[in-house]
Amino acid sequence: MQERARTTRRSLLEAAAQLFAEQGYAGTSVNDISARSGRTSGAVYFHYASKEGIALAVVQHRFATWPQLTARYADAAVPPVQRLVALSYDIARALAEDPLTRAGARLWAERATIDAPLPDPFALWTAAATRLLAEARNAGDLAKHVRPGPTARTLVRAFFGLCSLTEALEGAATVTDRLTDWWQLTLPSLGAAPGIHPWDGAPAGE
Amino acid sequence: MQERARTTRRSLLEAAAQLFAEQGYAGTSVNDISARSGRTSGAVYFHYASKEGIALAVVQHRFATWPQLTARYADAAVPPVQRLVALSYDIARALAEDPLTRAGARLWAERATIDAPLPDPFALWTAAATRLLAEARNAGDLAKHVRPGPTARTLVRAFFGLCSLTEALEGAATVTDRLTDWWQLTLPSLGAAPGIHPWDGAPAGE
């Protein structure tokens, strides 16, 4: 792709992500995306064919950043459960602050009204959590009855519900605190090594 | 209210709940509600003034059944944590099967597109869970650091996320099994008496 086309696409995606996150899919028109990005609506149709097309591109673009994020949690020197907790804070922060991630979550919530097969992030999250829990088990950090796959599935669903419901009921600023409450309630059951505390996963100052 | 008016309202509410649960708010028209209930759309407008009005009535009608449900969990002879688990299975089953509850959950998910102040069930659920956890604490069934209020808040959000995400990803039939996975992961952290198992809350055969 030419550099100029790439720049155009990026500005369209950023504008669309902001608008989808703020106003939802039905509340956002191609004209809104054009106005917010400073490009013509002809440019939107040229690059993405339709509003469905740009919604799909927003979600795919967000998925493209996932390998970079998980790569940060591959350091074998850090206990795997601690890396899992830290990853969850990173995702929670993205859900609260990053327009692409927020747009993805809102488009997922509104998927019944969108005529495009939007992929969801839960399979990726569950795979990453399964891998970290399997590492934790090999390191002897999990209780014997905790199986990585089903546990990862349960954790991801409860985590996402906690984050989205907390934002809806109390606002995005509270999500990190509620996530800490949740880990405090959840970690003891994993049988994680007693030295691991959920707040180790939060950056300093939170 | 006259008996005949009551019958009409009930049939309108049931039709509206089914349609909202199946097709969502935007996908349901007053004409659809009229056709499904076998009443005229004039009857809808006479009793509820607007589509927003009937959505609100569906949610309020569902709330009205809550005291009956919680009354079933007041038996002091049953350990309170076990009653909490049983209540969660009842709510999960209603979310999977009861049209009024399903409509309420879908309307809540679509609240941004509905021009009416829809109450949410989470405060009621959290109050009930707080009460049961406080009873459990008095009975010595909780770990010392588990505070009823914040723990109830965390449990309710994780529970609802688990149920709704499980239904979206795997279908309603799997919700009970996933709820059992979740309680198995969560109960040990509560420090609940070791004799209480999550499946005690599920009816026989599930």
Interface residues (C-beta under 8 A of the other chain):
Chain A: G24 A26 G27 A109 E110 A112 T113 D120 F122 V146 P150 T151 R153 T154 L155 R157 A158 F159 F160 G161 L162 S164 L165 T166 L169 R178 D181 W182 L185 T186 L187 P188 S189 L190
Chain B: G24 A26 G27 A109 E110 A112 T113 D120 F122 V146 P150 T151 R153 T154 L155 R157 A158 F159 F160 G161 L162 S164 L165 T166 L169 R178 D181 W182 L185 T186 L187 P188 S189 L190
